[in-house]
Amino acid sequence: MYAAKAACYVARYYLAGVPRLLLLFLLLIAAFHASRVLREPRPGPDRPMDFRTCYVGQHVLRHGENPYDDATLKAGWQRIARREHLASRTQPGLPNLPFLYPPWAAALFGVSVGQVPYAVAWPLWYALALLSLGLLAKLWPRVLRPENAPAVLWWEFLLFALALKGTVPALLTGQPTFAALALGVGALAVAGGSWKANVTAGNAATPLPRWRPVVAGLLLGLAAFKVTLLLPFVAWFLWQKQWRALVVAAAVVGLLSALAWHWAAFPTDLLPTYQHLLAQVRAQSFDPADPDYPLTQGLTLRLELGNVLEWLRPGSSAWHPWLHGALWLAALGWLARQWQRGQRLAGWYMFLVAGTLTLLTTYHLYYDAVLLLPLLAFARHLSRREQGLLLLALLPLLLPLNGVALALGNPVGLQFLYFLPPLGLLGVLALLLARPVNG
């Protein structure tokens, strides 16, 4: 009897406010995605492709060479493979994985994992990616607590992360997204206490120790190696007026950039070579004449709204920045209107709005959607009907729709499935703007 009562208590505590059918659905989806690990061949030096590009990029730069030159990057990998006697069958760089990270990212990798041989570095990186995913699940509840957000348990964050269809493939390819997000959310967790001053009865507010924003800025500066994911974090610190943390972050980026420029034999060549590489990447994108379009162009993975616009109207890429900018202006104008009405919007809510806009308007692949884990807290503010709409908008990021299209032979009539994720994110943005959350 006591055991049954204890079980009921635990169930009420852990499932409070969480629809059981939704948890079961997420659990089944997460188990399906995790089973990919069993279907994949055993990882080797070529498997963590995204990490390998970063490792080779820093190696090339430390030798005074240009990591943005494709031939130089490939030569750097061949040098590493010969030196460490690695059995490699693929190459980094074009047409799939060029080094497109900023110079300070190469410097960060050069002073960290670049100090150990690649044969040791890539297993360590896998361990770091798993640790980062666990840290994300543990840190988000700590970040949300000072903001008076509804309670979400760490295992719910982890379950949601694994249910996102890009998470497991990104872990297998050694994607740096998880490490960058863990650093960014760590910065929010460290600085979180300084946003809520200690107030005791009859006493004025007492600021918390000054080391918090300094450490937060250090973590934020390190997270900036994945610069395209930085906007939501910067928006959070700006909204909370944490100027010291932003200054420290800028200083960290500046120091790492100076180190990268010091390593480069010809620093002035980095920017033009990067621009040339970016033009090559764009040239191979959005080509409907390709018989394997959209598979060969990576459009099956992209989240930006321009992906849909180009599919609907080929050749419209010149208009994408204007349309993306209009989306930002419309959303920010709406937020400004709420502020004028006296609403003090929650910092984590601002993070979600900026994060969704970031995914919709800059180059991101579907594994970057792990940025939106606080949607679990947002869902607590919604009615059951609105929760259903949110789940419907997220389905393209949960279900393997592109796998369904491939299993059916990738007919042209089903290619619209590849473009549903950004449309789903547009629905998420609409729900966010329709239901502002006060802090």
C-alpha positions as CSV (number, residue, x, y, z in Angstrom):
1,M,0.0,0.0,0.0
2,Y,2.8,2.4,0.9
3,A,4.6,1.6,-2.3
4,A,1.5,2.3,-4.3
5,K,1.0,5.6,-2.6
6,A,4.7,6.5,-3.1
7,A,4.3,5.6,-6.8
8,C,1.2,7.8,-7.2
9,Y,3.0,10.7,-5.4
10,V,6.0,10.4,-7.7
11,A,3.8,10.2,-10.8
12,R,1.9,13.3,-9.7
13,Y,5.1,15.2,-9.0
14,Y,6.9,14.3,-12.2
15,L,4.0,14.4,-14.6
16,A,2.3,17.6,-13.2
17,G,1.2,19.7,-16.1
18,V,2.7,17.3,-18.7
19,P,0.2,15.4,-20.9
20,R,1.0,11.7,-20.6
21,L,0.3,11.0,-24.3
22,L,2.8,13.8,-25.3
23,L,5.5,12.3,-23.0
24,L,4.8,8.8,-24.5
25,F,4.9,10.2,-28.0
26,L,8.3,12.0,-27.4
27,L,9.7,8.9,-25.7
28,L,8.8,6.7,-28.8
29,I,10.2,9.3,-31.2
30,A,13.4,9.6,-29.1
31,A,13.8,5.8,-29.0
32,F,13.4,5.6,-32.7
33,H,16.0,8.3,-33.4
34,A,18.4,6.8,-30.8
35,S,18.2,3.4,-32.5
36,R,20.2,4.9,-35.4
37,V,23.3,4.4,-33.2
38,L,22.7,0.6,-33.5
39,R,22.2,0.8,-37.3
40,E,25.3,2.9,-37.9
41,P,28.8,1.3,-38.5
42,R,31.3,1.7,-35.7
43,P,32.7,5.2,-35.7
44,G,36.1,5.8,-37.2
45,P,38.3,8.8,-37.8
46,D,36.2,9.9,-40.8
47,R,32.8,9.6,-39.0
48,P,32.9,12.8,-36.9
49,M,33.0,14.9,-40.1
50,D,32.0,18.2,-38.6
51,F,34.6,18.0,-35.8
52,R,37.3,16.8,-38.3
53,T,36.8,20.0,-40.3
54,C,37.3,22.1,-37.2
55,Y,40.4,20.1,-36.1
56,V,42.0,20.3,-39.6
57,G,41.1,24.0,-39.8
58,Q,43.0,24.8,-36.6
59,H,45.9,22.6,-37.7
60,V,46.2,24.4,-41.0
61,L,46.1,27.8,-39.4
62,R,48.7,26.9,-36.7
63,H,51.0,26.0,-39.6
64,G,50.6,29.5,-41.0
65,E,48.3,28.4,-43.8
66,N,44.8,29.5,-44.9
67,P,42.1,27.2,-43.6
68,Y,39.6,28.8,-46.0
69,D,41.5,27.5,-49.0
70,D,40.0,24.2,-50.0
71,A,43.1,22.6,-51.4
72,T,45.1,23.7,-48.3
73,L,42.5,22.2,-46.0
74,K,42.6,18.8,-47.8
75,A,46.4,18.8,-47.8
76,G,46.3,19.5,-44.1
77,W,44.1,16.4,-43.5
78,Q,46.4,14.2,-45.6
79,R,49.3,15.4,-43.6
80,I,47.5,14.4,-40.3
81,A,46.4,11.1,-41.7
82,R,50.0,10.1,-42.8
83,R,51.5,11.3,-39.6
84,E,49.1,9.3,-37.4
85,H,48.7,6.4,-39.8
86,L,44.9,6.9,-40.0
87,A,42.8,4.9,-42.4
88,S,40.8,7.6,-44.1
89,R,38.5,7.3,-47.2
90,T,37.0,10.8,-47.3
91,Q,38.3,14.3,-47.3
92,P,37.1,17.5,-45.5
93,G,36.2,20.6,-47.5
94,L,34.1,21.1,-50.7
95,P,31.7,20.0,-51.8
96,N,30.3,19.0,-48.4
97,L,32.1,20.4,-45.4
98,P,34.4,23.4,-46.0
99,F,35.8,25.3,-43.0
100,L,33.4,28.2,-42.6
101,Y,34.0,29.0,-38.9
102,P,35.5,32.5,-38.0
103,P,39.2,32.7,-37.3
104,W,38.6,32.9,-33.5
105,A,37.0,29.5,-33.7
106,A,40.2,28.0,-35.2
107,A,42.2,29.7,-32.4
108,L,39.9,28.2,-29.7
109,F,40.2,24.7,-31.2
110,G,43.9,25.2,-31.6
111,V,44.5,25.9,-27.9
112,S,42.2,23.1,-26.7
113,V,41.6,19.8,-28.5
114,G,44.1,20.8,-31.2
115,Q,46.9,20.1,-28.6
116,V,46.3,16.4,-28.7
117,P,46.6,14.0,-31.7
118,Y,43.5,13.6,-33.8
119,A,43.3,9.9,-32.9
120,V,42.8,10.9,-29.3
121,A,40.8,14.1,-30.0
122,W,37.9,12.7,-31.9
123,P,36.8,10.1,-29.2
124,L,37.2,12.9,-26.6
125,W,35.0,15.2,-28.7
126,Y,32.3,12.5,-28.8
127,A,32.4,12.4,-25.0
128,L,32.3,16.2,-24.8
129,A,29.3,16.3,-27.1
130,L,27.4,13.8,-24.9
131,L,28.4,15.7,-21.8
132,S,27.3,19.0,-23.4
133,L,23.8,17.5,-24.2
134,G,23.5,16.4,-20.6
135,L,24.6,19.8,-19.3
136,L,22.0,21.5,-21.5
137,A,19.3,19.4,-19.8
138,K,20.6,20.1,-16.3
139,L,21.3,23.8,-16.9
140,W,18.0,25.0,-18.4
141,P,16.0,24.4,-15.3
142,R,18.5,26.4,-13.3
143,V,18.4,29.2,-15.9
144,L,14.6,29.3,-15.9
145,R,14.1,29.2,-12.2
146,P,15.2,32.9,-11.5
147,E,12.9,34.0,-14.3
148,N,9.9,32.5,-12.6
149,A,9.2,30.2,-15.5
150,P,7.1,27.1,-15.0
151,A,9.0,24.2,-13.7
152,V,10.4,21.8,-16.3
153,L,12.5,18.8,-15.2
154,W,15.9,18.0,-16.6
155,W,14.8,14.7,-18.1
156,E,12.0,16.4,-20.0
157,F,14.6,18.7,-21.7
158,L,16.7,15.6,-22.5
159,L,13.8,13.7,-23.9
160,F,12.8,16.7,-26.1
161,A,16.3,17.0,-27.3
162,L,16.6,13.4,-28.3
163,A,13.1,13.5,-29.9
164,L,14.3,16.3,-32.3
165,K,15.3,14.3,-35.4
166,G,18.6,16.2,-35.9
167,T,20.1,15.5,-32.5
168,V,21.4,11.9,-32.9
169,P,22.8,12.4,-36.4
170,A,24.5,15.6,-35.2
171,L,26.1,13.7,-32.3
172,L,27.3,11.0,-34.7
173,T,29.0,13.6,-37.0
174,G,30.6,15.4,-34.0
175,Q,28.7,18.6,-34.5
176,P,30.1,21.5,-32.4
177,T,26.5,22.8,-31.8
178,F,26.2,21.0,-28.5
179,A,29.4,22.4,-27.0
180,A,28.6,25.9,-28.1
181,L,25.0,25.7,-26.7
182,A,26.3,24.3,-23.4
183,L,28.7,27.2,-23.1
184,G,26.0,29.7,-23.9
185,V,23.4,28.2,-21.5
186,G,26.2,28.0,-18.9
187,A,26.7,31.7,-19.3
188,L,23.0,32.3,-18.7
189,A,23.1,30.0,-15.6
190,V,26.1,31.7,-14.1
191,A,24.8,35.2,-14.6
192,G,21.2,34.3,-13.8
193,G,21.5,35.1,-10.1
194,S,22.7,38.7,-10.8
195,W,19.4,39.5,-12.7
196,K,17.4,39.0,-9.5
197,A,18.8,41.1,-6.7
198,N,18.7,39.8,-3.1
199,V,16.0,41.7,-1.3
200,T,15.4,41.2,2.4
201,A,12.7,42.8,4.5
202,G,13.4,46.4,5.1
203,N,16.8,46.4,3.3
204,A,17.7,47.6,-0.2
205,A,18.6,45.3,-2.9
206,T,22.1,43.7,-2.5
207,P,24.0,43.0,-5.8
208,L,25.5,39.5,-6.1
209,P,29.3,39.0,-6.5
210,R,30.9,40.8,-9.5
211,W,32.6,37.6,-10.6
212,R,29.3,36.3,-12.0
213,P,29.1,38.6,-15.1
214,V,32.8,38.1,-15.7
215,V,32.6,34.3,-15.8
216,A,29.4,34.6,-17.8
217,G,31.1,36.8,-20.3
218,L,34.0,34.4,-20.5
219,L,31.7,31.5,-21.3
220,L,29.7,33.6,-23.8
221,G,32.9,34.6,-25.6
222,L,34.0,30.9,-25.9
223,A,30.5,30.0,-27.2
224,A,30.9,32.6,-30.0
225,F,33.0,30.1,-32.0
226,K,29.5,29.0,-33.3
227,V,28.7,32.6,-34.2
228,T,25.4,31.9,-36.0
229,L,23.9,30.6,-32.7
230,L,25.0,33.7,-30.8
231,L,22.0,36.0,-31.4
232,P,19.6,34.6,-28.9
233,F,22.2,34.7,-26.1
234,V,23.2,38.3,-27.0
235,A,19.5,39.2,-27.0
236,W,19.1,37.8,-23.5
237,F,22.1,39.7,-22.1
238,L,21.0,42.9,-23.8
239,W,17.4,42.5,-22.5
240,Q,18.8,42.0,-19.0
241,K,21.3,44.9,-19.4
242,Q,24.3,42.8,-18.6
243,W,26.8,45.1,-20.2
244,R,29.8,43.8,-18.3
245,A,29.3,40.2,-19.5
246,L,29.0,41.4,-23.1
247,V,32.2,43.4,-22.8
248,V,34.1,40.4,-21.4
249,A,32.7,38.2,-24.2
250,A,33.9,40.7,-26.8
251,A,37.3,40.8,-25.2
252,V,37.6,37.0,-25.3
253,V,36.6,37.0,-29.0
254,G,39.2,39.8,-29.6
255,L,42.0,37.8,-27.9
256,L,41.3,34.6,-29.8
257,S,41.1,36.6,-33.0
258,A,44.5,38.2,-32.3
259,L,45.9,34.7,-31.7
260,A,44.5,33.5,-35.0
261,W,46.0,36.5,-36.9
262,H,49.3,35.8,-35.1
263,W,49.3,32.2,-36.4
264,A,48.4,33.1,-40.0
265,A,51.4,33.8,-42.2
266,F,49.3,36.1,-44.4
267,P,46.5,37.4,-42.2
268,T,45.1,39.8,-44.9
269,D,44.4,36.8,-47.1
270,L,41.9,35.3,-44.6
271,L,38.9,37.5,-45.4
272,P,39.1,37.5,-49.2
273,T,39.7,33.7,-49.2
274,Y,36.7,33.2,-46.9
275,Q,34.5,35.3,-49.2
276,H,35.6,33.3,-52.2
277,L,34.8,30.1,-50.4
278,L,31.4,31.4,-49.3
279,A,30.7,32.2,-53.0
280,Q,31.6,28.7,-54.0
281,V,29.2,27.3,-51.4
282,R,26.4,29.5,-52.5
283,A,27.0,28.6,-56.2
284,Q,26.3,24.9,-55.5
285,S,23.1,25.7,-53.7
286,F,19.6,26.2,-55.0
287,D,20.0,24.4,-58.3
288,P,16.6,22.8,-59.3
289,A,18.2,21.6,-62.6
290,D,20.1,19.1,-60.6
291,P,18.4,15.7,-61.1
292,D,18.9,14.9,-57.4
293,Y,17.6,18.3,-56.1
294,P,17.1,18.9,-53.2
295,L,19.2,16.1,-51.8
296,T,22.6,17.1,-53.2
297,Q,22.1,20.7,-52.1
298,G,21.5,19.9,-48.4
299,L,18.0,21.4,-48.6
300,T,16.6,18.4,-46.7
301,L,18.4,19.8,-43.6
302,R,17.9,23.5,-43.8
303,L,15.8,25.6,-41.5
304,E,16.0,29.1,-43.0
305,L,12.9,30.5,-44.6
306,G,14.9,31.3,-47.8
307,N,15.0,27.6,-48.4
308,V,11.2,27.6,-48.9
309,L,11.3,30.8,-50.9
310,E,13.8,29.5,-53.3
311,W,11.8,26.3,-53.7
312,L,8.6,28.2,-54.5
313,R,10.3,30.7,-56.7
314,P,13.7,29.6,-58.1
315,G,16.2,32.5,-58.5
316,S,14.7,34.6,-55.7
317,S,17.8,34.3,-53.5
318,A,18.7,38.0,-54.0
319,W,15.5,38.9,-52.2
320,H,15.9,36.6,-49.2
321,P,17.9,39.1,-47.0
322,W,15.2,41.7,-47.5
323,L,12.4,39.3,-46.7
324,H,14.3,38.0,-43.7
325,G,15.0,41.6,-42.5
326,A,11.3,42.4,-42.9
327,L,10.5,39.4,-40.6
328,W,12.9,40.7,-38.0
329,L,11.5,44.2,-38.2
330,A,7.9,43.0,-37.9
331,A,8.7,40.8,-34.9
332,L,10.8,43.4,-33.1
333,G,8.2,46.1,-33.8
334,W,5.6,43.9,-32.2
335,L,7.8,43.3,-29.2
336,A,8.4,47.1,-28.9
337,R,4.6,47.6,-28.9
338,Q,4.2,45.2,-26.0
339,W,6.9,47.0,-24.1
340,Q,5.2,50.4,-24.7
341,R,2.0,48.8,-23.2
342,G,4.0,48.2,-20.0
343,Q,4.6,44.5,-20.4
344,R,7.9,43.3,-18.9
345,L,8.6,40.3,-21.1
346,A,10.5,37.4,-19.6
347,G,14.1,37.0,-20.7
348,W,13.7,33.4,-21.6
349,Y,10.7,34.4,-23.8
350,M,12.9,36.9,-25.6
351,F,15.5,34.2,-26.0
352,L,12.9,32.0,-27.8
353,V,11.7,34.7,-30.1
354,A,15.3,35.7,-31.1
355,G,16.2,32.0,-31.4
356,T,13.3,31.2,-33.7
357,L,14.1,34.2,-35.8
358,T,17.7,33.2,-35.9
359,L,16.9,29.7,-37.2
360,L,14.5,31.2,-39.8
361,T,16.7,33.9,-41.2
362,T,20.3,32.5,-41.1
363,Y,22.0,29.4,-42.4
364,H,21.1,26.6,-40.0
365,L,20.5,22.9,-40.3
366,Y,17.8,21.0,-38.4
367,Y,20.1,19.9,-35.6
368,D,20.4,23.5,-34.5
369,A,16.7,23.4,-33.4
370,V,18.0,22.1,-30.0
371,L,18.4,25.8,-29.4
372,L,14.6,25.9,-28.7
373,L,14.5,23.6,-25.7
374,P,12.8,26.3,-23.5
375,L,9.7,25.8,-25.7
376,L,8.8,23.2,-23.0
377,A,8.5,26.1,-20.5
378,F,6.5,28.1,-23.0
379,A,4.1,25.3,-23.6
380,R,3.2,25.4,-19.9
381,H,1.6,28.8,-20.6
382,L,-0.6,27.5,-23.3
383,S,-4.1,26.0,-23.3
384,R,-4.4,22.4,-24.4
385,R,-5.6,23.5,-27.9
386,E,-2.6,25.8,-28.2
387,Q,-0.3,23.0,-27.0
388,G,-1.7,20.9,-29.8
389,L,-0.9,23.7,-32.3
390,L,2.6,23.9,-31.0
391,L,3.1,20.2,-31.3
392,L,1.8,20.3,-34.9
393,A,4.2,23.1,-35.8
394,L,7.1,21.0,-34.3
395,L,6.2,17.8,-36.0
396,P,8.5,18.5,-39.1
397,L,11.4,18.7,-36.6
398,L,10.4,15.4,-34.9
399,L,9.3,13.1,-37.6
400,P,11.7,11.7,-40.3
401,L,9.7,13.1,-43.2
402,N,12.7,13.2,-45.5
403,G,13.3,9.5,-44.7
404,V,9.7,8.8,-45.8
405,A,10.3,10.6,-49.1
406,L,13.5,8.7,-49.7
407,A,11.9,5.4,-48.9
408,L,9.3,6.1,-51.6
409,G,11.9,6.9,-54.2
410,N,12.1,10.7,-53.6
411,P,9.3,11.5,-56.1
412,V,9.0,15.2,-57.0
413,G,5.5,15.2,-55.6
414,L,6.8,14.6,-52.1
415,Q,9.7,17.0,-52.2
416,F,7.6,19.5,-50.3
417,L,8.3,17.4,-47.2
418,Y,11.8,18.7,-47.2
419,F,10.6,22.3,-46.8
420,L,8.2,21.8,-43.9
421,P,10.7,22.4,-41.0
422,P,11.0,26.2,-41.7
423,L,7.3,26.5,-42.2
424,G,6.8,24.7,-38.9
425,L,9.2,27.2,-37.2
426,L,7.1,30.0,-38.7
427,G,4.2,28.6,-36.9
428,V,6.2,28.4,-33.7
429,L,7.1,32.1,-34.1
430,A,3.4,33.0,-34.6
431,L,2.5,31.2,-31.4
432,L,5.2,33.0,-29.5
433,L,4.1,36.4,-30.7
434,A,0.5,35.6,-30.0
435,R,1.2,34.6,-26.4
436,P,3.8,37.0,-24.8
437,V,5.1,35.9,-21.4
438,N,5.9,38.4,-18.7
439,G,8.8,38.1,-16.4
